[in-house]
């Protein structure tokens, strides 16, 4: 048996309502840095591996944990946020602006739709997160816990895949859209995934310090 802790990044400037340009380069707010430090200070067990997405905000969230456990190996995995708007459309926008810009995309509900210029199709997002889930579920030599710093939509999709696997990317897309604005994993929120000796996977919330 081994455990995997999927963690949403700390509060970013985009979460706080600021205008941002490139989704991959968004940084943390002062509050976000406090959240990341608190998480590292209160984490209950030494991880076997620390993973983060290519986006700056997950690296910054992982930084205090890396400082606490300097001998623990760390890796970058493609567990970044689903970013479907083009770079040009998203440049200089707030999160509320992007919600409005996203309406036509979600109305089309086409998992193969790719807007170009940095935009990703839902089918591609679905495929890479399925691959990350399979990678995290593999048996490990040491058997210690993994920590994976990632993003809200990634976590929402993962919960689907584990708890009620969708038939295909189209069903996953419809379910994900139905949850947006209704439920989310908070900044530095943690989902605990357990993989038993038979390879069966379960997932639920995890409260740090409980």
TORPA-4810 file (N, C-alpha, C, O; in nm, 3 decimals):
<nodes>
NODE_1_0.083_-0.119_0.000_0.000_0.000_0.000_0.087_0.125_0.000_0.191_0.130_0.066_X
NODE_2_0.044_0.226_-0.075_0.112_0.355_-0.062_0.011_0.469_-0.076_-0.101_0.451_-0.125_X
NODE_3_0.053_0.586_-0.030_-0.034_0.702_-0.028_0.019_0.810_-0.122_0.140_0.826_-0.141_X
NODE_4_-0.075_0.883_-0.179_-0.041_0.997_-0.263_-0.124_1.115_-0.217_-0.246_1.104_-0.203_X
NODE_5_-0.059_1.227_-0.192_-0.128_1.348_-0.149_-0.125_1.450_-0.263_-0.020_1.502_-0.299_X
NODE_6_-0.243_1.476_-0.319_-0.259_1.573_-0.427_-0.297_1.706_-0.363_-0.397_1.714_-0.292_X
NODE_7_-0.220_1.809_-0.389_-0.234_1.936_-0.316_-0.253_2.051_-0.414_-0.175_2.067_-0.508_X
NODE_8_-0.356_2.129_-0.392_-0.374_2.248_-0.475_-0.274_2.356_-0.431_-0.242_2.367_-0.312_X
NODE_9_-0.226_2.433_-0.526_-0.132_2.541_-0.496_-0.194_2.642_-0.399_-0.316_2.649_-0.385_X
NODE_10_-0.110_2.717_-0.332_-0.154_2.823_-0.241_-0.215_2.939_-0.320_-0.213_2.940_-0.443_X
NODE_11_-0.269_3.036_-0.247_-0.339_3.147_-0.313_-0.247_3.219_-0.412_-0.137_3.261_-0.377_X
NODE_12_-0.295_3.233_-0.534_-0.219_3.302_-0.638_-0.275_3.443_-0.658_-0.382_3.476_-0.608_X
NODE_13_-0.200_3.523_-0.732_-0.249_3.658_-0.763_-0.378_3.650_-0.845_-0.466_3.735_-0.831_X
NODE_14_-0.390_3.548_-0.932_-0.513_3.531_-1.009_-0.630_3.497_-0.916_-0.739_3.551_-0.933_X
NODE_15_-0.608_3.408_-0.819_-0.713_3.376_-0.722_-0.762_3.499_-0.648_-0.879_3.510_-0.614_X
NODE_16_-0.670_3.593_-0.624_-0.702_3.715_-0.549_-0.765_3.824_-0.637_-0.798_3.932_-0.589_X
NODE_17_-0.782_3.794_-0.767_-0.851_3.888_-0.854_-0.764_3.980_-0.936_-0.815_4.068_-1.004_X
NODE_18_-0.632_3.961_-0.931_-0.541_4.048_-1.006_-0.543_4.013_-1.154_-0.583_3.903_-1.192_X
NODE_19_-0.501_4.106_-1.236_-0.486_4.081_-1.379_-0.354_4.006_-1.402_-0.252_4.037_-1.341_X
NODE_20_-0.360_3.907_-1.489_-0.241_3.828_-1.518_-0.227_3.811_-1.668_-0.321_3.836_-1.744_X
NODE_21_-0.107_3.769_-1.711_-0.080_3.753_-1.854_-0.068_3.608_-1.895_-0.151_3.557_-1.971_X
NODE_22_0.033_3.541_-1.847_0.062_3.404_-1.888_0.022_3.309_-1.776_0.071_3.323_-1.663_X
NODE_23_-0.064_3.213_-1.804_-0.113_3.121_-1.701_0.000_3.049_-1.630_-0.009_3.022_-1.510_X
NODE_24_0.106_3.017_-1.702_0.215_2.940_-1.642_0.301_3.023_-1.548_0.370_2.967_-1.463_X
NODE_25_0.297_3.156_-1.560_0.385_3.241_-1.482_0.320_3.309_-1.363_0.384_3.391_-1.297_X
NODE_26_0.195_3.278_-1.333_0.125_3.340_-1.221_0.194_3.304_-1.089_0.231_3.189_-1.068_X
NODE_27_0.212_3.402_-1.003_0.284_3.383_-0.877_0.187_3.381_-0.758_0.066_3.396_-0.776_X
NODE_28_0.241_3.364_-0.639_0.160_3.361_-0.517_0.146_3.502_-0.458_0.231_3.588_-0.479_X
NODE_29_0.039_3.522_-0.385_0.023_3.643_-0.305_0.100_3.625_-0.174_0.144_3.515_-0.143_X
NODE_30_0.118_3.734_-0.096_0.177_3.716_0.037_0.100_3.613_0.120_0.160_3.533_0.192_X
NODE_31_-0.033_3.616_0.109_-0.114_3.516_0.180_-0.082_3.376_0.131_-0.077_3.282_0.210_X
NODE_32_-0.060_3.362_0.001_-0.024_3.232_-0.055_0.107_3.179_0.000_0.119_3.061_0.031_X
NODE_33_0.205_3.266_0.012_0.334_3.224_0.070_0.316_3.180_0.216_0.379_3.085_0.261_X
NODE_34_0.229_3.250_0.288_0.201_3.210_0.426_0.136_3.071_0.430_0.172_2.988_0.513_X
NODE_35_0.042_3.047_0.340_-0.026_2.917_0.335_0.074_2.805_0.305_0.070_2.699_0.368_X
NODE_36_0.163_2.829_0.208_0.262_2.728_0.171_0.356_2.698_0.289_0.390_2.582_0.312_X
NODE_37_0.397_2.800_0.361_0.485_2.781_0.476_0.413_2.706_0.587_0.472_2.618_0.650_X
NODE_38_0.288_2.740_0.610_0.210_2.671_0.714_0.196_2.524_0.680_0.210_2.438_0.767_X
NODE_39_0.168_2.495_0.554_0.153_2.355_0.511_0.281_2.277_0.539_0.276_2.167_0.594_X
NODE_40_0.395_2.333_0.502_0.522_2.264_0.524_0.550_2.246_0.674_0.597_2.141_0.716_X
NODE_41_0.522_2.349_0.752_0.550_2.342_0.896_0.464_2.237_0.966_0.506_2.179_1.066_X
NODE_42_0.344_2.213_0.913_0.249_2.124_0.981_0.233_1.989_0.913_0.149_1.908_0.954_X
NODE_43_0.312_1.962_0.809_0.298_1.834_0.739_0.344_1.721_0.830_0.451_1.731_0.890_X
NODE_44_0.266_1.612_0.843_0.292_1.512_0.947_0.397_1.407_0.916_0.444_1.340_1.009_X
NODE_45_0.437_1.388_0.790_0.529_1.277_0.761_0.622_1.312_0.645_0.583_1.384_0.553_X
NODE_46_0.743_1.260_0.651_0.841_1.282_0.544_0.795_1.214_0.417_0.769_1.094_0.418_X
NODE_47_0.783_1.288_0.307_0.742_1.224_0.181_0.858_1.150_0.116_0.975_1.176_0.145_X
NODE_48_0.824_1.058_0.027_0.926_0.987_-0.050_0.966_1.069_-0.173_1.081_1.066_-0.216_X
NODE_49_0.869_1.142_-0.228_0.893_1.219_-0.350_0.801_1.341_-0.349_0.685_1.331_-0.310_X
NODE_50_0.853_1.455_-0.391_0.775_1.577_-0.403_0.767_1.613_-0.551_0.868_1.623_-0.620_X
NODE_51_0.644_1.631_-0.598_0.619_1.658_-0.739_0.546_1.791_-0.751_0.467_1.827_-0.665_X
NODE_52_0.574_1.864_-0.858_0.502_1.988_-0.885_0.480_2.000_-1.034_0.548_1.935_-1.114_X
NODE_53_0.383_2.083_-1.072_0.355_2.105_-1.214_0.456_2.204_-1.272_0.535_2.260_-1.197_X
NODE_54_0.456_2.225_-1.404_0.548_2.323_-1.463_0.512_2.468_-1.432_0.591_2.558_-1.462_X
NODE_55_0.395_2.493_-1.373_0.351_2.629_-1.349_0.417_2.686_-1.222_0.435_2.614_-1.124_X
NODE_56_0.451_2.814_-1.226_0.529_2.877_-1.119_0.459_2.865_-0.984_0.525_2.843_-0.883_X
NODE_57_0.328_2.880_-0.982_0.259_2.882_-0.852_0.268_2.749_-0.777_0.263_2.749_-0.654_X
NODE_58_0.280_2.637_-0.848_0.297_2.511_-0.775_0.441_2.497_-0.724_0.463_2.443_-0.616_X
NODE_59_0.537_2.544_-0.802_0.676_2.541_-0.756_0.694_2.625_-0.629_0.762_2.584_-0.535_X
NODE_60_0.631_2.742_-0.629_0.640_2.829_-0.511_0.570_2.768_-0.390_0.615_2.785_-0.277_X
NODE_61_0.461_2.697_-0.414_0.390_2.631_-0.305_0.473_2.517_-0.249_0.473_2.493_-0.128_X
NODE_62_0.542_2.447_-0.336_0.626_2.334_-0.292_0.755_2.378_-0.225_0.816_2.301_-0.151_X
NODE_63_0.798_2.502_-0.250_0.930_2.547_-0.203_0.952_2.529_-0.053_1.058_2.478_-0.015_X
NODE_64_0.859_2.567_0.035_0.884_2.546_0.178_0.896_2.397_0.216_0.971_2.362_0.306_X
NODE_65_0.820_2.311_0.146_0.831_2.168_0.173_0.967_2.116_0.129_1.028_2.033_0.198_X
NODE_66_1.015_2.163_0.016_1.148_2.125_-0.032_1.256_2.173_0.064_1.357_2.105_0.085_X
NODE_67_1.235_2.292_0.124_1.332_2.344_0.220_1.331_2.261_0.349_1.435_2.240_0.411_X
NODE_68_1.213_2.214_0.389_1.204_2.132_0.511_1.267_1.995_0.489_1.328_1.939_0.580_X
NODE_69_1.252_1.941_0.368_1.303_1.807_0.338_1.403_1.817_0.221_1.372_1.772_0.111_X
NODE_70_1.520_1.874_0.243_1.613_1.898_0.133_1.669_1.771_0.069_1.718_1.776_-0.044_X
NODE_71_1.663_1.658_0.137_1.716_1.533_0.082_1.611_1.452_0.007_1.643_1.351_-0.056_X
NODE_72_1.486_1.495_0.013_1.380_1.424_-0.059_1.387_1.461_-0.207_1.392_1.580_-0.240_X
NODE_73_1.387_1.364_-0.297_1.392_1.397_-0.440_1.266_1.469_-0.485_1.159_1.455_-0.425_X
NODE_74_1.280_1.547_-0.591_1.163_1.619_-0.644_1.165_1.614_-0.795_1.272_1.607_-0.857_X
NODE_75_1.045_1.619_-0.855_1.031_1.606_-0.999_0.921_1.698_-1.049_0.830_1.736_-0.975_X
NODE_76_0.929_1.734_-1.176_0.822_1.807_-1.243_0.742_1.709_-1.328_0.799_1.637_-1.410_X
NODE_77_0.610_1.706_-1.308_0.521_1.623_-1.389_0.424_1.715_-1.463_0.400_1.827_-1.419_X
NODE_78_0.367_1.670_-1.574_0.270_1.753_-1.648_0.131_1.751_-1.585_0.034_1.707_-1.646_X
NODE_79_0.124_1.800_-1.463_-0.003_1.805_-1.389_-0.049_1.951_-1.377_-0.107_1.990_-1.276_X
NODE_80_-0.022_2.030_-1.481_-0.060_2.171_-1.479_-0.209_2.188_-1.508_-0.277_2.096_-1.553_X
NODE_81_-0.255_2.309_-1.482_-0.397_2.341_-1.495_-0.444_2.329_-1.640_-0.365_2.344_-1.734_X
NODE_82_-0.572_2.302_-1.656_-0.634_2.300_-1.788_-0.648_2.445_-1.835_-0.724_2.523_-1.778_X
NODE_83_-0.572_2.480_-1.939_-0.567_2.617_-1.990_-0.607_2.613_-2.137_-0.527_2.578_-2.223_X
NODE_84_-0.731_2.650_-2.165_-0.782_2.636_-2.302_-0.792_2.768_-2.377_-0.800_2.768_-2.500_X
NODE_85_-0.793_2.882_-2.307_-0.797_3.010_-2.375_-0.662_3.039_-2.441_-0.558_2.995_-2.392_X
NODE_86_-0.663_3.112_-2.551_-0.538_3.148_-2.616_-0.462_3.249_-2.531_-0.522_3.320_-2.450_X
NODE_87_-0.330_3.254_-2.550_-0.249_3.349_-2.474_-0.295_3.493_-2.500_-0.301_3.574_-2.407_X
NODE_88_-0.328_3.523_-2.624_-0.370_3.659_-2.657_-0.500_3.697_-2.590_-0.514_3.809_-2.541_X
NODE_89_-0.595_3.605_-2.587_-0.725_3.635_-2.526_-0.714_3.651_-2.375_-0.784_3.733_-2.316_X
NODE_90_-0.625_3.573_-2.314_-0.614_3.573_-2.167_-0.523_3.683_-2.114_-0.524_3.711_-1.994_X
NODE_91_-0.445_3.745_-2.201_-0.346_3.843_-2.156_-0.412_3.963_-2.089_-0.504_4.024_-2.145_X
NODE_92_-0.364_3.997_-1.970_-0.413_4.114_-1.899_-0.554_4.102_-1.846_-0.622_4.203_-1.828_X
NODE_93_-0.599_3.978_-1.821_-0.736_3.957_-1.774_-0.740_3.913_-1.628_-0.641_3.864_-1.573_X
NODE_94_-0.857_3.931_-1.566_-0.882_3.879_-1.433_-0.954_3.745_-1.445_-0.995_3.706_-1.554_X
NODE_95_-0.967_3.676_-1.334_-1.038_3.547_-1.335_-1.183_3.566_-1.378_-1.239_3.479_-1.444_X
NODE_96_-1.244_3.678_-1.341_-1.382_3.705_-1.381_-1.390_3.733_-1.531_-1.484_3.690_-1.598_X
NODE_97_-1.290_3.804_-1.584_-1.285_3.825_-1.730_-1.279_3.692_-1.803_-1.348_3.671_-1.902_X
NODE_98_-1.195_3.602_-1.753_-1.175_3.474_-1.821_-1.300_3.386_-1.814_-1.324_3.306_-1.905_X
NODE_99_-1.377_3.398_-1.709_-1.503_3.323_-1.702_-1.596_3.364_-1.816_-1.663_3.279_-1.876_X
NODE_100_-1.599_3.493_-1.845_-1.683_3.540_-1.955_-1.627_3.494_-2.090_-1.702_3.450_-2.177_X
NODE_101_-1.496_3.503_-2.106_-1.433_3.461_-2.231_-1.451_3.310_-2.254_-1.451_3.265_-2.368_X
NODE_102_-1.465_3.234_-2.147_-1.475_3.089_-2.157_-1.614_3.039_-2.196_-1.629_2.923_-2.232_X
NODE_103_-1.713_3.124_-2.190_-1.851_3.079_-2.216_-1.868_3.008_-2.350_-1.928_2.901_-2.354_X
NODE_104_-1.818_3.064_-2.461_-1.835_2.994_-2.589_-1.765_2.858_-2.593_-1.814_2.764_-2.655_X
NODE_105_-1.650_2.850_-2.527_-1.577_2.723_-2.525_-1.662_2.615_-2.458_-1.680_2.506_-2.513_X
NODE_106_-1.713_2.645_-2.338_-1.792_2.546_-2.266_-1.925_2.520_-2.335_-1.976_2.408_-2.328_X
NODE_107_-1.982_2.620_-2.401_-2.108_2.600_-2.472_-2.091_2.499_-2.587_-2.183_2.423_-2.616_X
NODE_108_-1.975_2.500_-2.650_-1.949_2.405_-2.758_-1.941_2.262_-2.706_-1.979_2.167_-2.775_X
NODE_109_-1.890_2.245_-2.584_-1.877_2.115_-2.518_-1.817_2.010_-2.612_-1.870_1.900_-2.628_X
NODE_110_-1.705_2.047_-2.673_-1.635_1.960_-2.767_-1.498_1.929_-2.711_-1.412_2.017_-2.709_X
NODE_111_-1.474_1.805_-2.665_-1.345_1.775_-2.603_-1.227_1.783_-2.699_-1.111_1.789_-2.656_X
NODE_112_-1.254_1.785_-2.829_-1.146_1.793_-2.927_-1.114_1.937_-2.967_-1.016_1.961_-3.038_X
NODE_113_-1.194_2.032_-2.923_-1.177_2.172_-2.963_-1.048_2.228_-2.904_-1.025_2.222_-2.783_X
NODE_114_-0.965_2.283_-2.989_-0.840_2.346_-2.946_-0.834_2.484_-3.009_-0.837_2.497_-3.131_X
NODE_115_-0.825_2.588_-2.928_-0.831_2.725_-2.976_-0.698_2.775_-3.029_-0.693_2.880_-3.093_X
NODE_116_-0.590_2.703_-3.003_-0.460_2.743_-3.053_-0.389_2.843_-2.964_-0.444_2.886_-2.863_X
NODE_117_-0.266_2.880_-3.001_-0.186_2.980_-2.930_-0.183_2.953_-2.779_-0.213_3.040_-2.698_X
NODE_118_-0.146_2.831_-2.744_-0.134_2.795_-2.603_-0.257_2.728_-2.545_-0.252_2.677_-2.433_X
NODE_119_-0.368_2.728_-2.618_-0.489_2.663_-2.569_-0.483_2.512_-2.586_-0.431_2.462_-2.686_X
NODE_120_-0.534_2.439_-2.489_-0.530_2.293_-2.487_-0.670_2.238_-2.505_-0.765_2.296_-2.453_X
NODE_121_-0.684_2.127_-2.575_-0.814_2.062_-2.584_-0.842_1.987_-2.454_-0.750_1.948_-2.382_X
NODE_122_-0.971_1.966_-2.426_-1.005_1.890_-2.306_-0.957_1.746_-2.320_-0.916_1.685_-2.221_X
NODE_123_-0.962_1.692_-2.440_-0.918_1.554_-2.461_-0.771_1.537_-2.422_-0.732_1.437_-2.363_X
NODE_124_-0.690_1.637_-2.457_-0.548_1.632_-2.420_-0.531_1.642_-2.269_-0.452_1.568_-2.210_X
NODE_125_-0.606_1.733_-2.206_-0.603_1.747_-2.061_-0.641_1.615_-1.994_-0.573_1.569_-1.902_X
NODE_126_-0.750_1.556_-2.040_-0.799_1.430_-1.985_-0.694_1.321_-1.997_-0.672_1.245_-1.903_X
NODE_127_-0.628_1.314_-2.111_-0.527_1.211_-2.135_-0.406_1.228_-2.044_-0.356_1.130_-1.988_X
NODE_128_-0.358_1.352_-2.028_-0.236_1.369_-1.947_-0.264_1.349_-1.798_-0.176_1.302_-1.725_X
NODE_129_-0.384_1.383_-1.752_-0.414_1.360_-1.610_-0.439_1.212_-1.583_-0.405_1.162_-1.476_X
NODE_130_-0.500_1.142_-1.679_-0.512_0.997_-1.664_-0.375_0.931_-1.656_-0.354_0.838_-1.578_X
NODE_131_-0.281_0.981_-1.736_-0.145_0.927_-1.732_-0.077_0.958_-1.598_-0.005_0.874_-1.544_X
NODE_132_-0.100_1.079_-1.544_-0.043_1.115_-1.414_-0.100_1.029_-1.302_-0.028_0.988_-1.211_X
NODE_133_-0.230_1.001_-1.311_-0.293_0.916_-1.210_-0.232_0.776_-1.214_-0.201_0.719_-1.110_X
NODE_134_-0.215_0.721_-1.332_-0.156_0.588_-1.345_-0.012_0.588_-1.293_0.031_0.493_-1.227_X
NODE_135_0.060_0.694_-1.322_0.199_0.704_-1.276_0.205_0.710_-1.124_0.289_0.644_-1.063_X
NODE_136_0.117_0.788_-1.063_0.115_0.801_-0.917_0.074_0.672_-0.848_0.113_0.646_-0.734_X
NODE_137_-0.006_0.590_-0.918_-0.058_0.467_-0.858_0.037_0.348_-0.870_0.012_0.243_-0.812_X
NODE_138_0.146_0.364_-0.944_0.242_0.254_-0.959_0.305_0.218_-0.825_0.327_0.306_-0.741_X
NODE_139_0.334_0.090_-0.803_0.406_0.050_-0.681_0.540_0.122_-0.674_0.605_0.145_-0.776_X
NODE_140_0.581_0.158_-0.553_0.706_0.232_-0.534_0.801_0.150_-0.449_0.760_0.071_-0.364_X
NODE_141_0.930_0.170_-0.473_1.032_0.092_-0.403_1.026_0.115_-0.253_1.031_0.020_-0.175_X
NODE_142_1.018_0.240_-0.214_1.023_0.273_-0.071_0.886_0.264_-0.005_0.878_0.238_0.115_X
NODE_143_0.781_0.284_-0.081_0.647_0.276_-0.025_0.604_0.398_0.053_0.496_0.398_0.112_X
NODE_144_0.686_0.504_0.055_0.650_0.626_0.126_0.551_0.709_0.049_0.524_0.681_-0.068_X
NODE_145_0.495_0.811_0.112_0.393_0.893_0.045_0.452_0.985_-0.062_0.565_1.032_-0.050_X
NODE_146_0.374_1.009_-0.164_0.407_1.108_-0.266_0.330_1.235_-0.235_0.217_1.229_-0.184_X
NODE_147_0.389_1.350_-0.264_0.320_1.479_-0.257_0.321_1.538_-0.396_0.427_1.555_-0.456_X
NODE_148_0.203_1.571_-0.449_0.194_1.624_-0.584_0.123_1.759_-0.578_0.004_1.766_-0.546_X
NODE_149_0.195_1.866_-0.607_0.140_2.001_-0.605_0.082_2.033_-0.743_0.154_2.033_-0.843_X
NODE_150_-0.048_2.061_-0.746_-0.118_2.073_-0.872_-0.225_2.183_-0.864_-0.206_2.282_-0.794_X
NODE_151_-0.336_2.166_-0.936_-0.433_2.274_-0.958_-0.576_2.225_-0.940_-0.602_2.105_-0.938_X
NODE_152_-0.669_2.320_-0.927_-0.806_2.287_-0.893_-0.874_2.195_-0.994_-0.930_2.092_-0.956_X
NODE_153_-0.870_2.231_-1.123_-0.940_2.148_-1.221_-0.878_2.010_-1.234_-0.947_1.912_-1.263_X
NODE_154_-0.749_2.001_-1.212_-0.683_1.870_-1.209_-0.743_1.785_-1.097_-0.774_1.668_-1.118_X
NODE_155_-0.759_1.844_-0.981_-0.813_1.769_-0.866_-0.958_1.729_-0.890_-0.998_1.618_-0.853_X
NODE_156_-1.037_1.817_-0.951_-1.177_1.783_-0.980_-1.185_1.666_-1.078_-1.268_1.577_-1.063_X
NODE_157_-1.098_1.667_-1.178_-1.097_1.557_-1.274_-1.048_1.428_-1.209_-1.103_1.321_-1.235_X
NODE_158_-0.947_1.437_-1.126_-0.896_1.318_-1.057_-1.004_1.251_-0.971_-1.015_1.129_-0.969_X
NODE_159_-1.082_1.331_-0.902_-1.187_1.274_-0.819_-1.288_1.196_-0.903_-1.334_1.090_-0.862_X
NODE_160_-1.321_1.250_-1.021_-1.407_1.175_-1.113_-1.345_1.040_-1.148_-1.409_0.936_-1.137_X
NODE_161_-1.220_1.046_-1.190_-1.152_0.926_-1.239_-1.144_0.816_-1.134_-1.154_0.697_-1.166_X
NODE_162_-1.128_0.856_-1.009_-1.115_0.757_-0.902_-1.252_0.713_-0.850_-1.275_0.593_-0.832_X
NODE_163_-1.342_0.807_-0.826_-1.467_0.775_-0.759_-1.577_0.727_-0.853_-1.657_0.641_-0.817_X
NODE_164_-1.582_0.782_-0.973_-1.687_0.746_-1.067_-1.632_0.764_-1.208_-1.664_0.862_-1.276_X
NODE_165_-1.548_0.672_-1.253_-1.476_0.690_-1.379_-1.568_0.721_-1.497_-1.664_0.647_-1.521_X
NODE_166_-1.541_0.828_-1.570_-1.622_0.861_-1.687_-1.597_0.763_-1.801_-1.491_0.700_-1.808_X
NODE_167_-1.695_0.749_-1.891_-1.680_0.660_-2.005_-1.574_0.711_-2.102_-1.499_0.633_-2.162_X
NODE_168_-1.568_0.843_-2.116_-1.478_0.901_-2.214_-1.454_1.047_-2.179_-1.505_1.097_-2.078_X
NODE_169_-1.374_1.117_-2.262_-1.340_1.257_-2.235_-1.463_1.346_-2.241_-1.471_1.444_-2.167_X
NODE_170_-1.558_1.315_-2.327_-1.678_1.399_-2.337_-1.758_1.396_-2.208_-1.801_1.500_-2.159_X
NODE_171_-1.778_1.277_-2.152_-1.850_1.268_-2.025_-1.773_1.338_-1.914_-1.832_1.406_-1.831_X
NODE_172_-1.641_1.322_-1.912_-1.559_1.388_-1.810_-1.571_1.540_-1.823_-1.578_1.610_-1.722_X
NODE_173_-1.574_1.590_-1.945_-1.584_1.734_-1.968_-1.718_1.788_-1.916_-1.722_1.892_-1.851_X
NODE_174_-1.826_1.716_-1.946_-1.959_1.760_-1.899_-1.966_1.761_-1.747_-2.022_1.853_-1.687_X
NODE_175_-1.911_1.659_-1.684_-1.913_1.653_-1.538_-1.828_1.765_-1.477_-1.869_1.829_-1.380_X
NODE_176_-1.711_1.788_-1.536_-1.625_1.892_-1.482_-1.692_2.028_-1.491_-1.690_2.106_-1.396_X
NODE_177_-1.752_2.056_-1.604_-1.820_2.184_-1.621_-1.932_2.201_-1.519_-1.954_2.310_-1.467_X
NODE_178_-2.003_2.091_-1.489_-2.113_2.098_-1.393_-2.065_2.132_-1.253_-2.142_2.187_-1.173_X
NODE_179_-1.939_2.102_-1.221_-1.888_2.130_-1.087_-1.827_2.270_-1.074_-1.815_2.323_-0.964_X
NODE_180_-1.787_2.329_-1.188_-1.720_2.459_-1.182_-1.813_2.565_-1.123_-1.928_2.578_-1.164_X
NODE_181_-1.762_2.638_-1.028_-1.843_2.740_-0.962_-1.933_2.686_-0.854_-1.998_2.762_-0.782_X
NODE_182_-1.938_2.553_-0.842_-2.022_2.489_-0.741_-1.936_2.433_-0.628_-1.970_2.445_-0.510_X
NODE_183_-1.825_2.373_-0.666_-1.737_2.312_-0.566_-1.594_2.321_-0.615_-1.569_2.307_-0.734_X
NODE_184_-1.502_2.346_-0.525_-1.361_2.347_-0.559_-1.278_2.304_-0.439_-1.326_2.306_-0.325_X
NODE_185_-1.155_2.266_-0.465_-1.058_2.238_-0.359_-0.992_2.371_-0.325_-0.940_2.438_-0.414_X
NODE_186_-0.994_2.410_-0.200_-0.937_2.537_-0.160_-0.787_2.542_-0.177_-0.722_2.439_-0.192_X
NODE_187_-0.732_2.661_-0.174_-0.587_2.678_-0.184_-0.517_2.601_-0.073_-0.552_2.614_0.044_X
NODE_188_-0.419_2.522_-0.110_-0.348_2.430_-0.020_-0.438_2.318_0.033_-0.402_2.250_0.129_X
NODE_189_-0.554_2.300_-0.029_-0.638_2.186_0.006_-0.570_2.057_-0.039_-0.496_2.055_-0.137_X
NODE_190_-0.597_1.948_0.034_-0.527_1.821_0.011_-0.628_1.709_-0.011_-0.725_1.695_0.064_X
NODE_191_-0.604_1.629_-0.116_-0.678_1.506_-0.137_-0.582_1.389_-0.114_-0.472_1.386_-0.168_X
NODE_192_-0.625_1.294_-0.034_-0.543_1.177_-0.002_-0.588_1.059_-0.087_-0.705_1.020_-0.085_X
NODE_193_-0.496_1.002_-0.161_-0.523_0.886_-0.243_-0.448_0.766_-0.186_-0.329_0.776_-0.156_X
NODE_194_-0.516_0.655_-0.170_-0.456_0.533_-0.118_-0.461_0.426_-0.226_-0.566_0.401_-0.285_X
NODE_195_-0.347_0.365_-0.251_-0.337_0.256_-0.348_-0.305_0.129_-0.268_-0.198_0.120_-0.208_X
NODE_196_-0.396_0.031_-0.268_-0.372_-0.088_-0.188_-0.281_-0.185_-0.265_-0.241_-0.158_-0.378_X
NODE_197_-0.250_-0.297_-0.200_-0.155_-0.392_-0.258_-0.207_-0.459_-0.385_-0.130_-0.518_-0.461_X
NODE_198_-0.338_-0.450_-0.408_-0.397_-0.506_-0.530_-0.411_-0.401_-0.639_-0.461_-0.430_-0.748_X
NODE_199_-0.365_-0.279_-0.610_-0.373_-0.173_-0.710_-0.503_-0.096_-0.709_-0.523_-0.010_-0.794_X
NODE_200_-0.592_-0.125_-0.614_-0.718_-0.051_-0.604_-0.692_0.087_-0.545_-0.611_0.102_-0.453_X
NODE_201_-0.762_0.187_-0.597_-0.738_0.326_-0.559_-0.862_0.386_-0.495_-0.974_0.370_-0.546_X
NODE_202_-0.843_0.454_-0.383_-0.950_0.530_-0.319_-0.898_0.671_-0.293_-0.778_0.695_-0.286_X
NODE_203_-0.992_0.764_-0.279_-0.951_0.903_-0.260_-1.051_0.975_-0.171_-1.171_0.947_-0.176_X
NODE_204_-1.000_1.067_-0.089_-1.087_1.149_-0.004_-1.009_1.271_0.045_-0.889_1.284_0.021_X
NODE_205_-1.078_1.360_0.113_-1.014_1.479_0.167_-0.917_1.441_0.279_-0.932_1.337_0.344_X
NODE_206_-0.818_1.526_0.298_-0.720_1.506_0.406_-0.701_1.638_0.477_-0.671_1.740_0.414_X
NODE_207_-0.717_1.637_0.608_-0.699_1.758_0.686_-0.562_1.759_0.752_-0.534_1.675_0.837_X
NODE_208_-0.478_1.852_0.715_-0.345_1.862_0.775_-0.357_1.899_0.921_-0.428_1.993_0.957_X
NODE_209_-0.288_1.825_1.005_-0.290_1.853_1.148_-0.397_1.778_1.224_-0.404_1.786_1.346_X
NODE_210_-0.483_1.704_1.151_-0.586_1.627_1.220_-0.527_1.500_1.283_-0.600_1.423_1.345_X
</nodes>
